[in-house]
Amino acid sequence: MLFSYRAKSKEGEIVEGVQDAEDRFVLAHELRSHGSIPLSIQQQGASLSDRMSGLTNILSRISVNEQIILTKNLSGMLKAGLSLSRALSVLKKQTKNQRLDKILTSISDDINGGGTLSSGLAKFPDVFSKLFVSMAKAGEESGSLAGALSDIGVNLEKSHTLTKKIRGALIYPGVIVSAMIVIGVLMFAFVVPTLASTFKELGVDLPTSTRILVFFGNFFSNNLILTFVLIIGGIAGLFFLFRAQFMARYIDYLVVRLPLVGNLAKELNTARTARTMSSLLLSGVSITRAVEITKDVVQNIYYKKVLDEAMTAVQKGFSFSKVFEENNHLYPIMMSEMIAVGEETGKLSDMLLEIALFYESEIENKTKNISTIIEPILMIVIGVGVGFFAISMISPLYSILGSIS
């Protein structure tokens, strides 16, 4: 395949050219081997099969589970005495993910060329996070790469488990609400118009609530496809709105203040902050670098701001725990107190790990009970909706019976 590329030469000049190569990874490695730094590589005149291959690479993303398995297997092989290049070669043979296969090839080539694992990982920031790379680098520098990879695997697994538990707890109410919407639309489209035509024939005076239901029933009945298009469009619109950059501040503010969800979000961010910093400090990463990386791990903009303040405090020689104490509306009091103890005893990483374990346990217990808590709320909402519908439809029937008698 032909690729056009832009690269920075040893002399610092920008060079452009077209070259034949098996894929982008091979060309990038070849350019680096000649001392150039690839800036961009674009495929030229790709055939249909080449395009399909590229699409497969994009779609075959590397999941968190694959990263966990990768770190654990690599750690196990290094502990067993295999060399790093040999271990990567074994992993390459085992993987069925095309993209991971190419990434492992690139990293293996870098190592065989005198590079390090962390530098190879750093070339794929969309796959391996700063936390992953920094812990690997710290393990290389301390001579305990196998242990560092094992810690990375544990850290990824804990974080992934917490996320799965929260998503799993929200599936049940999501399914119920979706079913309510679909059933409601179908009732409006098929049941209400039938009753409305009966009321019209009998010339019954309809109360306001019934007229509202009849209006929506006629609209849904006459525009059923449009109704579902509007519903799906509305859901898609909300999805993109919530993902929009300008909405991040408002959504993050709302999340930590909603009942039930707010406390869960606070505990999740506390657990992530504590576990990430603990893992990095135990690996030998400096506290300022650990805070900087942790800021990338937490998603909420307000937690990022607190960590910015914490990093500034550390750089100026102030108390690390004081920042968390001043932000107890986001981080619980336990966080600042345990950090203060860790600073005094010199066991900050151990105290942070204790915090992480405690709040991970709290989240696990709360996610088990979320369905139990939400279920009666949903029943009340459904009951109110069904009651309103029943009263609105039955009231005219009573009027008919009254006029007959």
C-alpha positions in Angstrom: 0.0 0.0 0.0 1.1 3.5 -0.7 1.2 6.1 2.0 2.0 9.8 1.9 3.7 11.1 5.0 5.0 14.2 6.7 7.9 13.8 9.1 10.5 15.8 11.1 14.1 14.9 10.2 17.1 14.7 12.5 18.0 18.3 11.4 14.5 19.5 12.4 13.3 20.0 8.8 9.8 18.9 7.7 10.0 16.4 4.9 7.2 15.0 2.8 7.0 11.9 0.6 5.2 8.8 -0.7 6.3 5.3 0.3 5.1 1.8 -0.1 4.6 -0.1 3.2 2.6 -3.0 4.7 0.6 -0.6 6.9 1.0 2.7 8.9 2.7 1.1 11.8 5.4 -0.4 9.7 6.0 2.9 7.9 6.1 4.8 11.2 8.7 2.3 12.6 10.8 2.6 9.4 10.8 6.5 9.6 11.8 6.4 13.3 14.6 3.9 12.6 16.1 6.5 10.2 15.9 9.2 12.9 12.7 10.9 11.7 9.6 11.7 13.7 6.4 10.9 11.9 3.9 13.7 12.0 1.1 12.4 9.7 0.7 9.3 7.5 -2.2 9.1 5.0 -3.1 6.1 2.8 -3.1 6.8 -0.9 -5.3 5.1 -3.5 -6.6 2.4 -1.2 -8.4 -0.5 -2.8 -11.8 -1.7 -1.4 -10.1 -4.6 0.5 -7.6 -2.1 2.0 -10.4 0.2 3.1 -12.3 -2.7 4.6 -9.1 -3.7 6.5 -8.7 -0.2 7.8 -12.3 -0.1 8.9 -11.8 -3.5 10.7 -8.9 -2.0 12.6 -11.0 1.0 13.7 -13.9 -1.2 14.8 -11.7 -3.7 16.5 -11.0 -1.5 19.5 -9.1 -2.7 22.5 -11.4 -3.2 25.4 -10.6 -2.8 29.1 -10.9 -6.6 29.5 -8.2 -7.1 26.8 -6.0 -4.6 28.6 -6.5 -6.4 31.9 -5.6 -9.8 30.4 -2.6 -8.2 28.6 -1.1 -6.8 31.8 -1.8 -9.9 33.8 -0.3 -12.3 31.2 2.7 -10.1 30.6 3.3 -9.8 34.3 3.0 -13.5 34.8 5.5 -14.3 32.0 8.0 -11.8 33.3 7.8 -13.3 36.8 8.3 -16.7 35.2 11.6 -15.5 33.8 10.8 -14.8 30.1 12.4 -11.8 28.5 10.1 -8.9 27.6 10.5 -9.3 23.8 9.8 -13.1 24.2 6.7 -12.4 26.3 5.4 -9.9 23.8 5.9 -12.4 21.0 3.8 -15.0 22.9 1.0 -12.5 23.5 1.1 -11.5 19.8 0.5 -15.1 18.8 -2.4 -15.5 21.3 -4.4 -12.3 20.4 -7.2 -12.4 17.9 -7.6 -8.6 17.8 -6.0 -7.2 14.7 -5.3 -3.8 16.1 -3.7 -5.2 19.3 -1.6 -7.5 17.2 -0.2 -4.5 15.3 0.4 -2.5 18.5 2.3 -5.5 20.1 4.4 -5.7 16.9 5.2 -2.0 17.1 6.1 -2.2 20.8 8.2 -5.4 20.2 10.1 -3.7 17.3 10.8 -0.7 19.6 12.2 -2.9 22.4 14.3 -4.9 19.9 15.6 -1.5 18.7 16.7 -0.5 22.2 13.5 1.2 23.4 11.4 0.6 26.5 8.0 -0.8 27.1 6.7 2.5 28.4 7.9 4.5 25.4 6.2 1.9 23.1 3.0 2.2 25.1 3.1 6.0 25.0 2.8 5.9 21.2 -0.8 4.7 21.5 -2.4 7.3 23.9 -5.9 6.3 22.6 -5.4 2.8 24.0 -3.0 3.1 26.9 -3.8 5.9 29.4 -1.2 8.1 31.1 -1.7 6.1 34.3 -0.8 2.9 32.4 2.3 4.4 30.8 3.5 6.1 34.0 3.2 3.0 36.2 5.0 1.0 33.5 7.8 3.6 33.4 8.1 3.6 37.2 8.3 -0.2 37.2 11.1 -0.1 34.6 13.0 2.5 36.6 12.7 0.6 39.9 13.5 -2.8 38.3 10.0 -4.2 39.2 8.2 -4.1 35.9 6.4 -7.4 36.5 5.0 -6.0 39.8 4.0 -2.7 38.2 2.1 -4.5 35.4 0.3 -6.6 38.0 -0.7 -3.4 39.8 -1.9 -1.9 36.6 -4.1 -4.9 35.9 -5.6 -4.7 39.4 -6.2 -1.0 39.0 -7.9 -1.4 35.6 -10.0 -4.3 37.0 -11.2 -2.4 40.0 -12.1 0.7 38.0 -13.8 -1.4 35.3 -15.8 -3.4 37.9 -17.0 -0.2 39.6 -18.2 1.2 36.3 -19.9 -2.0 35.3 -21.7 -2.2 38.7 -23.1 1.3 38.3 -24.2 0.8 34.7 -25.8 -2.5 35.7 -27.7 -0.9 38.5 -29.2 1.7 36.1 -30.2 -0.8 33.4 -33.4 -2.0 35.2 -34.9 1.5 35.7 -33.9 2.3 32.1 -35.7 -0.7 30.7 -38.8 0.1 32.8 -38.9 3.7 31.7 -38.4 2.7 28.0 -41.2 0.2 28.2 -43.5 2.8 29.8 -42.9 5.2 27.0 -43.6 2.6 24.3 -46.8 1.3 26.0 -48.0 4.9 26.6 -47.6 5.8 23.0 -49.4 2.6 21.8 -52.3 3.3 24.2 -52.6 6.8 23.0 -52.4 5.7 19.4 -55.0 2.8 19.5 -57.0 2.9 22.7 -57.7 6.6 23.2 -59.0 7.3 19.7 -61.5 4.4 20.0 -62.9 5.7 23.2 -62.9 9.3 21.9 -65.0 8.3 18.9 -67.5 6.7 21.2 -67.7 9.8 23.4 -68.2 11.9 20.3 -71.1 9.8 19.0 -72.8 10.1 22.3 -72.2 13.8 22.6 -70.7 13.6 26.0 -69.2 16.8 27.6 -65.5 15.9 28.2 -63.5 17.2 31.2 -60.2 19.0 30.5 -58.0 16.0 31.4 -59.9 13.8 28.9 -59.7 16.4 26.2 -55.9 16.6 26.7 -55.6 12.8 26.3 -57.9 12.8 23.3 -55.8 15.5 21.6 -52.6 13.5 22.1 -54.4 10.3 21.1 -55.5 11.7 17.8 -52.0 13.2 17.1 -50.3 9.8 17.8 -52.9 7.9 15.9 -52.6 10.1 12.8 -48.8 10.4 13.0 -47.5 7.2 14.6 -44.3 7.0 12.6 -43.6 10.7 13.1 -44.2 10.2 16.9 -41.6 7.4 17.1 -39.2 9.5 14.9 -39.6 12.4 17.3 -39.1 10.3 20.4 -35.9 8.7 18.9 -34.7 12.1 17.7 -35.3 13.6 21.1 -33.4 10.8 22.8 -30.5 11.2 20.3 -30.6 15.0 20.8 -30.3 14.7 24.5 -27.5 12.2 24.1 -25.5 14.6 21.9 -26.4 17.6 24.2 -25.1 15.8 27.3 -21.9 15.0 25.4 -21.4 18.5 24.2 -18.4 20.3 25.7 -20.3 23.4 26.7 -22.7 21.3 28.8 -20.0 19.5 30.7 -19.9 22.0 33.6 -23.7 22.0 34.1 -24.0 18.2 33.9 -21.1 17.7 36.3 -22.6 20.2 38.7 -26.0 18.4 38.5 -24.6 14.9 38.9 -23.0 15.6 42.3 -26.1 17.3 43.6 -28.9 14.9 42.6 -30.3 12.7 45.4 -29.0 9.2 45.4 -26.9 9.6 42.3 -25.0 12.5 43.8 -23.7 10.5 46.8 -22.8 7.6 44.5 -20.9 10.0 42.1 -18.9 11.5 45.1 -17.9 8.0 46.4 -17.0 6.9 42.9 -14.7 9.9 42.3 -13.2 9.5 45.8 -12.5 5.9 45.2 -10.9 6.6 41.8 -8.8 9.4 43.1 -7.5 7.4 46.1 -6.8 4.2 44.1 -5.1 6.0 41.2 -2.8 8.1 43.5 -2.1 5.1 45.7 -1.1 2.9 42.8 1.2 5.6 41.3 2.9 6.5 44.6 3.5 2.8 45.4 5.1 2.5 41.9 7.5 5.3 42.8 5.9 8.1 40.8 6.4 11.6 42.4 3.3 13.1 44.2 3.0 16.0 41.7 3.0 13.7 38.7 0.6 11.3 40.5 -1.9 14.2 41.0 -1.5 15.3 37.4 -2.3 11.8 36.1 -5.2 11.4 38.6 -6.7 14.5 37.2 -6.9 12.8 33.8 -8.6 9.7 35.4 -11.5 11.6 37.1 -14.1 12.8 34.6 -15.9 15.5 36.6 -14.7 19.0 35.9 -15.1 20.1 39.6 -12.9 17.2 40.8 -10.3 18.1 38.2 -10.3 21.6 39.7 -9.7 20.3 43.2 -6.8 18.2 42.0 -5.3 21.3 40.3 -5.5 23.1 43.6 -3.9 20.0 45.3 -1.0 20.0 42.8 -0.4 23.7 43.4 -0.4 23.2 47.1 2.2 20.4 46.9 4.4 22.5 44.6 4.3 25.4 47.1 5.0 23.1 50.0 1.6 23.4 51.6 -0.4 20.6 53.2 -1.9 18.2 50.7 -4.8 17.2 53.0 -5.9 20.9 53.5 -7.1 21.1 49.9 -9.4 18.1 50.3 -10.6 19.4 53.7 -11.7 22.7 52.1 -13.6 20.8 49.4 -15.6 18.5 51.6 -18.7 19.1 49.5 -17.0 16.9 46.9 -14.6 14.7 48.9 -15.8 13.3 52.2 -14.1 14.3 55.5 -12.6 10.9 55.7 -10.5 11.6 52.7 -8.8 14.7 54.2 -8.3 13.0 57.6 -6.8 9.8 56.2 -4.5 11.9 53.9 -3.4 14.0 56.9 -2.5 10.8 58.8 -0.6 9.5 55.8 1.4 12.8 55.6 2.3 12.6 59.3 3.3 8.9 59.3 4.9 8.9 55.8 2.4 6.2 54.7 0.3 8.3 52.3 0.0 5.5 49.7 -1.2 3.0 52.3 -3.8 5.5 53.6 -5.1 6.2 50.1 -5.4 2.5 49.4 -7.5 2.2 52.6 -9.8 5.0 51.4 -10.1 3.3 48.0 -11.0 -0.1 49.5 -13.6 1.5 51.8 -15.4 3.5 49.2 -15.3 0.7 46.6 -17.0 -1.5 49.2 -19.6 1.2 49.8 -20.3 1.6 46.1 -20.7 -2.2 45.7 -23.3 -2.3 48.6 -25.2 0.7 47.3 -25.4 -0.5 43.7 -26.9 -3.7 45.0 -29.7 -1.7 46.6 -30.3 0.8 43.8 -32.9 -1.4 42.1 -34.7 -1.9 45.5 -34.8 1.9 46.1 -35.8 2.9 42.6 -38.5 0.2 42.2 -41.1 1.8 44.6 -40.5 5.2 43.0 -41.2 3.7 39.6 -44.3 2.0 40.9 -45.6 5.3 42.2 -44.9 7.1 38.9 -46.6 4.3 37.0 -49.5 4.3 39.4 -50.0 8.0 39.1 -49.9 7.8 35.3 -52.4 4.9 35.2 -54.6 6.5 37.7 -54.7 9.8 35.7 -55.5 7.8 32.5 -58.2 5.8 34.1 -60.0 8.7 35.8 -59.8 10.8 32.6 -61.4 7.9 30.6 -63.9 6.7 33.1 -65.3 10.2 34.1 -67.2 10.6 30.8 -68.6 7.1 31.2 -70.1 8.0 34.5 -71.6 11.1 32.8 -73.2 8.8 30.2 -74.6 6.4 32.9 -76.0 9.4 34.8 -77.8 10.8 31.8 -79.3 7.3 31.0 -80.7 6.9 34.5 
